[in-house]
Amino acid sequence: MTYKMIVLDLDDTLLRDDHTISDRTKNALMAAQEQGVKVVLASGRPTFGMNNIAEELKLHEYGSYILSFNGAKIIDAKTSEEHFSSTLSPEMVHRLYELSQAEGVGIHTYVNDWIITENEHPFTLKEGEITGLPIKKVTSFVDSVIAPVVKVLMVEDPEKLIKVEEKLKQEFKGTLSIMRSKPYFLEFLEEGVTKGSSLNALIQTLGIKREEVIAMGDSYNDLAMIEFAGLGVAMGNAPEDIKEAADYVTDSNMNDGVAMVVEEFILAKVAK
């Protein structure tokens, strides 16, 4: 199979633990782009928190794309144009806030490139560190969300958050997409929105077949795109159930797992 697109999660996949790209991985991705392969970034991060990585890989020069907010936005890296955008209504966000208070977990969302929260939960602070977005502590979360937002996160220690996830998936079945991006992040988006659904929409506009796509990730919010792609790849640092769902398991994010896949399935074939 000749692959025409590589779709990459960022944290714990493309990026090492210090949030940088290794030289080997960067060189492999640049070589793939020189061969005409699209490199697409797909992350739970807001667009702002992905732009620096897109610039480092020169996606704008190769006419590629960013799938931000777990696929709730599709962004043209060259023009910054939004090709797709999904949102949650203020009423839904207020309902999620009420439930977070009842369950005793933290909650935050995004308004005008700010992370909005009433309480600076340790995992909200972690989100600010990962994305580079400033955190705005507000007196009233509900009063601060008066327009639609892209997504909402509930945050808490993993053991407690798993129980909240199970409960709310039942309550909002058919209404919201709910998934964990990290063990301590529970994300809420419009129903049907995943990295997989946005990837499907993107390749249709580009005339690329799903069989021609490689998708790599490490967590539960990557599962939809791993299952959708022609070659779904789990990182060596992924949970066992993500590995079981993948077509192929590579090495970890700290051992150039992404580079290994690009070298084997794209660059080696070009060299023959």
C-alpha positions as CSV (number, residue, x, y, z in Angstrom):
1,M,0.0,0.0,0.0
2,T,1.2,3.5,-0.8
3,Y,0.3,5.8,2.0
4,K,-0.6,9.4,1.3
5,M,-1.3,10.8,4.8
6,I,0.1,10.4,8.3
7,V,-2.1,11.6,11.1
8,L,-0.4,12.1,14.5
9,D,-1.5,12.7,18.0
10,L,0.8,15.1,19.8
11,D,1.3,14.4,23.5
12,D,2.9,11.1,24.3
13,T,2.9,10.2,20.5
14,L,4.7,12.7,18.3
15,L,6.2,14.6,21.3
16,R,8.6,13.3,23.8
17,D,7.9,13.8,27.5
18,D,9.5,17.3,27.4
19,H,7.1,18.3,24.6
20,T,9.7,18.3,21.9
21,I,10.1,16.4,18.6
22,S,13.3,14.2,18.3
23,D,15.6,14.9,15.4
24,R,15.1,11.5,14.0
25,T,11.3,11.9,14.0
26,K,11.4,15.4,12.5
27,N,13.7,14.3,9.8
28,A,11.5,11.3,8.9
29,L,8.4,13.5,8.7
30,M,10.1,16.2,6.6
31,A,11.3,13.5,4.2
32,A,7.8,12.1,4.0
33,Q,6.4,15.5,3.2
34,E,9.1,15.9,0.5
35,Q,7.6,12.8,-1.1
36,G,4.2,14.3,-1.2
37,V,2.8,12.7,2.0
38,K,0.4,14.9,4.0
39,V,1.3,15.1,7.7
40,V,-1.8,16.0,9.8
41,L,-1.7,16.9,13.5
42,A,-4.7,15.6,15.5
43,S,-4.9,16.5,19.2
44,G,-7.2,17.3,22.0
45,R,-5.3,20.5,22.3
46,P,-6.8,23.9,21.3
47,T,-5.5,25.2,17.9
48,F,-3.3,27.7,19.7
49,G,-1.5,24.9,21.5
50,M,-0.7,23.1,18.2
51,N,0.4,26.0,16.0
52,N,4.0,25.9,17.1
53,I,4.4,22.2,16.3
54,A,2.7,22.8,12.9
55,E,5.2,25.6,12.2
56,E,8.1,23.5,13.2
57,L,7.1,20.8,10.7
58,K,6.3,23.4,8.1
59,L,2.8,22.1,7.5
60,H,1.9,25.4,5.9
61,E,4.4,24.9,3.2
62,Y,3.1,21.4,2.3
63,G,-0.6,22.3,2.3
64,S,-1.5,20.2,5.4
65,Y,-4.0,20.4,8.2
66,I,-4.6,20.5,11.9
67,L,-7.4,18.6,13.7
68,S,-7.7,20.5,17.0
69,F,-10.0,20.0,20.0
70,N,-10.2,16.3,19.3
71,G,-11.5,16.9,15.9
72,A,-14.0,19.6,16.7
73,K,-12.0,21.9,14.4
74,I,-10.3,21.3,11.0
75,I,-7.8,24.0,10.2
76,D,-5.9,24.7,7.0
77,A,-2.3,25.1,8.2
78,K,-1.5,27.4,5.3
79,T,-4.4,29.8,5.4
80,S,-5.6,29.3,9.1
81,E,-9.1,28.8,7.6
82,E,-11.5,26.7,9.5
83,H,-12.9,23.9,7.3
84,F,-15.1,22.5,10.1
85,S,-16.1,23.7,13.6
86,S,-18.3,22.1,16.2
87,T,-19.5,23.6,19.4
88,L,-21.5,23.0,22.6
89,S,-24.3,25.4,23.6
90,P,-24.0,27.5,26.7
91,E,-27.0,25.6,28.2
92,M,-25.1,22.3,27.7
93,V,-22.0,23.7,29.3
94,H,-24.0,25.0,32.3
95,R,-25.5,21.5,32.7
96,L,-22.0,20.0,32.7
97,Y,-20.9,22.5,35.2
98,E,-23.8,21.5,37.5
99,L,-22.8,17.8,37.2
100,S,-19.2,18.5,37.9
101,Q,-20.1,20.2,41.1
102,A,-22.4,17.3,42.0
103,E,-19.6,14.7,41.3
104,G,-16.9,16.8,43.0
105,V,-14.6,17.1,40.0
106,G,-12.9,20.1,38.4
107,I,-14.1,21.6,35.2
108,H,-12.8,24.1,32.6
109,T,-13.4,25.3,29.1
110,Y,-12.0,27.7,26.5
111,V,-13.1,31.2,25.8
112,N,-11.1,33.5,23.5
113,D,-7.9,31.5,23.9
114,W,-8.2,31.5,27.7
115,I,-8.8,28.5,29.9
116,I,-11.8,29.4,32.0
117,T,-12.2,27.9,35.5
118,E,-13.6,28.8,38.9
119,N,-10.9,26.8,40.7
120,E,-7.4,26.3,39.6
121,H,-7.4,22.5,39.9
122,P,-3.9,20.9,39.6
123,F,-5.0,19.2,36.4
124,T,-6.3,22.5,34.9
125,L,-2.9,23.9,35.7
126,K,-1.4,20.9,33.8
127,E,-3.6,21.7,30.8
128,G,-2.2,25.3,30.8
129,E,1.3,23.9,30.9
130,I,0.7,21.5,28.0
131,T,-1.2,24.0,25.7
132,G,0.5,27.2,26.6
133,L,-2.8,28.9,27.1
134,P,-3.3,31.3,30.0
135,I,-5.7,30.4,32.8
136,K,-8.4,32.8,33.8
137,K,-9.9,32.2,37.2
138,V,-13.5,33.5,37.2
139,T,-16.0,34.1,40.0
140,S,-18.8,32.3,38.1
141,F,-18.1,29.7,35.5
142,V,-21.7,29.8,34.3
143,D,-21.8,33.6,33.9
144,S,-18.5,33.4,31.9
145,V,-19.9,31.0,29.3
146,I,-22.5,33.0,27.4
147,A,-21.7,31.8,23.8
148,P,-21.0,28.4,22.4
149,V,-17.6,26.7,23.2
150,V,-15.8,24.0,21.4
151,K,-15.4,21.5,24.3
152,V,-15.4,21.1,28.1
153,L,-13.0,19.1,30.3
154,M,-13.7,17.6,33.6
155,V,-10.5,16.9,35.5
156,E,-9.7,14.7,38.5
157,D,-7.6,11.8,39.7
158,P,-8.1,8.9,37.3
159,E,-9.8,6.4,39.6
160,K,-12.6,8.9,40.4
161,L,-12.8,10.2,36.8
162,I,-13.4,6.7,35.4
163,K,-16.5,6.4,37.6
164,V,-17.7,9.8,36.4
165,E,-17.1,8.8,32.8
166,E,-19.1,5.6,33.1
167,K,-22.0,7.5,34.7
168,L,-22.1,10.4,32.3
169,K,-21.7,8.3,29.2
170,Q,-25.0,6.7,30.1
171,E,-26.7,10.0,30.9
172,F,-25.6,11.7,27.6
173,K,-25.7,8.7,25.3
174,G,-26.7,10.0,21.9
175,T,-26.2,13.6,23.0
176,L,-22.4,14.1,23.5
177,S,-19.1,12.6,22.6
178,I,-17.3,11.7,25.8
179,M,-13.7,10.4,26.0
180,R,-10.6,10.5,28.0
181,S,-7.6,12.1,26.4
182,K,-5.4,11.5,29.4
183,P,-6.2,9.5,32.5
184,Y,-7.1,12.8,34.3
185,F,-8.9,14.6,31.4
186,L,-12.5,13.7,30.5
187,E,-13.5,15.6,27.4
188,F,-17.0,16.5,26.2
189,L,-17.8,17.4,22.6
190,E,-20.8,17.5,20.3
191,E,-22.2,14.1,19.5
192,G,-20.4,12.3,16.7
193,V,-17.3,14.4,16.9
194,T,-14.0,12.5,17.2
195,K,-10.6,12.5,15.6
196,G,-11.9,9.7,13.4
197,S,-15.0,11.6,12.1
198,S,-13.0,14.7,11.3
199,L,-10.3,12.6,9.6
200,N,-13.0,11.0,7.5
201,A,-14.3,14.4,6.5
202,L,-10.9,15.7,5.7
203,I,-9.8,12.9,3.4
204,Q,-13.0,13.1,1.5
205,T,-12.2,16.7,0.6
206,L,-8.7,15.7,-0.5
207,G,-9.6,12.6,-2.4
208,I,-7.6,10.3,-0.2
209,K,-8.8,6.8,0.7
210,R,-8.9,5.6,4.3
211,E,-6.7,2.7,3.2
212,E,-4.0,5.3,2.3
213,V,-3.9,6.8,5.8
214,I,-1.7,6.0,8.7
215,A,-2.9,7.2,12.1
216,M,-0.8,7.1,15.3
217,G,-1.9,7.7,18.9
218,D,-1.6,6.5,22.5
219,S,-4.9,7.2,24.3
220,Y,-8.6,6.8,24.2
221,N,-9.3,9.9,22.3
222,D,-7.1,8.5,19.5
223,L,-9.1,5.2,19.3
224,A,-11.6,6.4,16.6
225,M,-8.9,7.5,14.2
226,I,-6.7,4.4,14.9
227,E,-9.7,2.2,14.0
228,F,-10.6,4.3,11.0
229,A,-7.2,4.5,9.3
230,G,-5.9,2.0,6.9
231,L,-3.0,1.5,9.2
232,G,-3.9,2.3,12.8
233,V,-0.8,2.5,15.0
234,A,-0.6,2.4,18.8
235,M,2.4,3.7,20.6
236,G,4.4,1.4,22.8
237,N,3.4,3.6,25.8
238,A,-0.3,3.2,25.0
239,P,-2.7,1.2,27.3
240,E,-3.1,-2.4,26.4
241,D,-6.6,-2.0,25.1
242,I,-5.5,0.7,22.6
243,K,-2.7,-1.6,21.4
244,E,-5.2,-4.5,21.0
245,A,-7.4,-2.2,18.8
246,A,-4.5,-1.2,16.6
247,D,-3.2,-2.8,13.4
248,Y,0.4,-2.2,14.5
249,V,2.2,-1.4,17.7
250,T,5.4,0.8,17.4
251,D,7.9,1.8,20.1
252,S,7.2,4.5,22.6
253,N,7.2,8.3,22.2
254,M,10.6,8.4,24.0
255,N,12.1,5.8,21.6
256,D,11.2,7.4,18.2
257,G,8.1,5.2,17.7
258,V,6.7,7.6,15.1
259,A,10.0,7.8,13.1
260,M,10.1,4.0,13.0
261,V,6.7,3.8,11.4
262,V,7.4,6.5,8.8
263,E,10.7,4.9,8.0
264,E,9.3,1.4,7.5
265,F,6.0,2.1,5.8
266,I,6.8,5.2,3.8
267,L,10.5,6.0,3.3
268,A,11.7,2.4,2.9
269,K,9.1,1.9,0.1
270,V,10.2,5.1,-1.6
271,A,13.8,4.0,-1.5
272,K,13.1,0.7,-3.3
